[in-house]
Amino acid sequence: MPHNSASFWSRTFASLFLPALVASAFGNAPSLAQENGEPRDETLFGGVQSSGGYGAPTVALTTLNGETAAMVGGQGGWVLNRRFVLGGALRGIAPRPDVNLRNRSPSDPESAQVQLGYIGLLLEYVGAPSSLFHYGAEVVVGGGNVELVGDQGFQAGPSVSGESFERSAVFATEVGARAELNVTSFFRIGLSGGCRLVSGGDLEKAAVSGGDLSAPYGQLSLRFGSF
């Protein structure tokens, strides 16, 4: 089970970053607007060219079950008319915190860690994309699992372990706003803030519900591609 999970997430990461690789392969030719003498985008280094897509690793601070936790993952997609992005995102929250188990079976430990992971559809709007600093909005809608796991370290994925003590499906939605900086023609840095809303996820062996998994977040994304 862990091997199959790792293989699934390897394929998922590849699919998210594939648009950036394709866009980069075709991103060396100047856009028609630039060939016609229209203004180039403002960047710290060089000019931005019209593009087809991007990929980005992400890391965020949030809370899980009322305590601070780290959320890592990735996202990417096709950029349409330089204003809209259609793609996908995945998130995994490092196991935090320890919770005492109730209604334990003889083989269960006294406590476990909460692990949340999900994958979903990504929709983005990009405002003033040619400006050095610009803004955007993003929505992620998808699903995954919340699990009670042993003290085995972080493992990405909505199903992190075949040996989890309890697992429940969840439906997750992220709604956020973003500030972005054009660093080069193929690299942008984004800072996002928003809220994660989770439904489902009730765990009978721990006092955890969807409300405990919903929380604000602040996220950093490193975006590579053609914009």
N, C-alpha and C positions, 0 to 999 in steps of 0.2 A: 504493500500500500504506500509507504513513503516513497518508494522508487517511482511508482506510477504518478504520484502527486508531483514529484520533482520534474518528471518528464512533461507533464501537462503544463506546468508553469514555465518551463523552458520554451515550449512552443508558443505560449501566450506572450511572453516577453518578445520573442522574435517577431510575432505578428504586429506588436505595437510599434516596434522600431523599424520594421520594414519600410513604411512610408518615408521615413527620414532618409534611409539609404537610397531609395529610388529617387527621391527629390534631389539629394546631393549629387547623384550621378548625372542629372540633367540640369543642375543649377549653375553651371559655368557659363552658359550662354546668356547674354544680357536680355532683359525683357524688352518687348516692343516699345513700351513707354520710354525706357531709357534710350533706346536707339533713336527715337523720334525727338530727343532733346528735352523731355520732360524732367522735372526735378527728381533727383535721387533721394532715397530715404536718409534720414539722419542716423548715424551710428557712431560709436566710439572709434571703430576701426573699419574703414572702407564703406562700401555701399551695399544695400540690401537689394536682392533681385527677386522678382516674382517667383512663386514656387508651387510645390504640390503637396508637401506634408512635413511632419516633424515627429520626433520621438524624444521623450524626456524621462530621466529618473526623477523621483520625487521623494522628499522626506518632510515629515510634519511633526509638530507637537500637538497633542490632544489629550483627552482624558478617557480612561476606560474604567467603568465601575467606580467613578469618583476620584480616581488617582491619575497623576500625570503618566503619559505613555508616549512612545514613539510610533509613528505610522510611516511605513516605507512602501515603495511600490514603483509604478511607472505608468506612463500614458503616452498616447500618440494618435495621429490621425491625418486625414487629408484636409488641407487648407483650401477653402473655396472662396474665390474672389477676394482673397486677402482679409476677409471679414469673418468667415465662419469656419469652424472645424467640426468634422464628424469623425469620431474615432472610438477608442476604448480606453479604459483605465482599470488598473488593479491596485488593491490596497491590502496590506497586511500589518496588523498591530501586534507588536511584540508582547509576549505573555506578561500581563500585569493585571491585577496584583494577585497575591495569594488569597484564596478564599477557603473557609472551612467547609467541608462537605457534610451534608446531612443525608439521612437515609442511605448510608454507605453499605455497600456489599463487603463481605469479609476481605476481598482482594483490593479494595480501594484504600488509598492513604487517607490521612486525616484532613489534608488540604491539597489544593491543586491551583493551577494558574488558568486565567481566562485568556483565550486566543480568539481574535476576530479577524476574518479575511473575507474579501468579496471582490467581484469583478463586475464591470458594468459598461453601459453605453456612455460615451463622453460627447457633450455638445458644448461648444464654446463660441462666444462672440468676441471679436477683436475691434476695439475702437482706436482710431487714428494710428494705424499700423506703421505709417511712414515716420512718425515722430520718434525722437530718441527715447523719450519716456512716453508710454501710453498705457491704456487701461483695457480691461476685459472682464468678462463674466463667464462662468462655467457651471455646468450641471452634470453630475454623474448619477445614473440610475441603474441599479443592478441587484445582485444577490450573492449569497455565500453562506458561510457557516460560522457559528460561535461554538467553541469547544472548551471543555475542561481537560487540561493536559497536565502531565507531570512536569517536574523541573528539568526540562530537556533542552532549554535554549530556544531561540527564535527559529521557526521554520515557516517560510512564506507559503501562502495558499489557503483557500477556503476549507480544505480538509488536510490538516497538517499531520495527522497521525492516525494510524489504524488502531492504536491502543488508547485512544482518548476515553475518559471515563463517561463523558456524556457529550452529545452533539445535537445542535438544533439549527435548522435553516433560518436565514434572516433575509429581509428585503431592506436594502440600504439606498439612501439618497443623499448626495452632497450638493449643496448650493453655495457658491462662493463668488467673490469678486477678486480681481487680480490687477496688480501693478507690474509693468514689464519694462525691461531695459534692453534696447538693441545694442549688443556688444560688438558683434561682427555681422557679416552678411549671412552667416549660417548658425549663429549662436545667440540665444536670448536667455535672460534670467528673469524668472517670474516669482513674485511673492503674492500668495493668495491667503485669503481669510474667509471663513465661512462656517457652516454648521453641517454636521452629519446627523441624519435622522434614520433610526433603525426601528423596524417593526419585526415582531417575532423574537426569537432568541431566548425564550424562557427556559431556564435550566432548573430542573427539579432538585438536583443535588446541591445547588448553591442559590443564594438569594440574588439572582441576576435576571434581569428582564431587558426588553428592548429599550426602555427608558434609561437604564444604566449604561447602555452602549451608545446612546445618542449624546453628542457633545460638540462644542465649537472646536475649530482647528486652525492652525496657522501653518502654511506649507511653502516650501521652497522647491522650485522646479528648474532644471537646467535643460533648456530646449535646443535640440540640434536638428537642422534640416534646412528647408528652403521655404521662406515665408512670403 
